[in-house]
């Protein structure tokens, strides 16, 4: 299975400051159709996961443009341009290129 | 508005069975792959199984293959997960998720808790 390694595990951030989470994969996520199936999810405390980003850099409907995704091959990044209180929660990367789909271990974002 | 509502969770003894349901509304259910994803208490997300639009293709993670069965009824806009031979390590919140374009679940239910304990 593809191993997804996220860092950091915990990310204390000051409100209004930027935040960045990285996801490293054990093999390339480029699929045979040329797409890279790397998604990012947000899980607020007590809530279900919510997809933020798909295919590396595409924001889902309703996701603030403060959130952006980038990367290629095996290394990916989720950036929050400035953190708001509503952004507290755990963030997961997920690959859908290789069978079975696998998630990173999660990064907990909290306010300092 | 897309809605996914899971039900059927509860407390079951090791070796027991449970059937989870997911009622879908707000979209054309028969047009989407559907997934089950679980999350053990305080842990991360784990993809478990998925099924194609007409139910002819099904895929499972290795640890549940042969014990769990995913199915769907498009006439009832419902997704199911039959779980047999339950183990303590199956204790988790189980989510159904619609497979969105671009991969990953683009809509998730609120989850249903399954607890396997004697």
Interface residues (C-beta under 8 A of the other chain):
Chain A: X35 X37 X38 X39 X41 X43 X48 X49 X50 X51 X54 X55 X58 X60 X92 X94 X96 X97 X99 X100 X101 X102 X103 X104 X105 X106
Chain B: X37 X44 X45 X46 X47 X59 X61 X62 X95 X97 X100 X101 X102 X103 X104 X105 X106 X108 X109 X110 X111
